[in-house]
């Protein structure tokens, strides 16, 4: 598998330093002296990925932006990440793009940074 995603035009591989931020979602019961924490729902880990596509040709960045725009922040797509629990292989997760920023560099070279949020399907 190739890390990243396919936008229908090509496989889009982010720069090597993409990052994952994980936040457990919990609910608290009890008093100050005796608090119990319970996971909030079945999928209580909030995962967010920061990916960059730096110094790419304008046409490539335009294709990525068009793909992300088509989802309107609510249509999920497959994103391949390293699977840290299985000896260096990859796994496919579903994500939505919450926001992205395009930078116009020089001539026909642009950059794009996106924030992807993992979504869970029943």
PyMOL commands that set and color helices and strands:
alter all, ss='L'
color gray80, all
select helices_A, chain A and resi 58-71
alter helices_A, ss='H'
color red, helices_A
select strands_A, chain A and resi 5-6+11-12+19-24+26-30+35-39+45-57+77-82+90-104+109-119
alter strands_A, ss='S'
color yellow, strands_A
deselect
rebuild
show_as cartoon
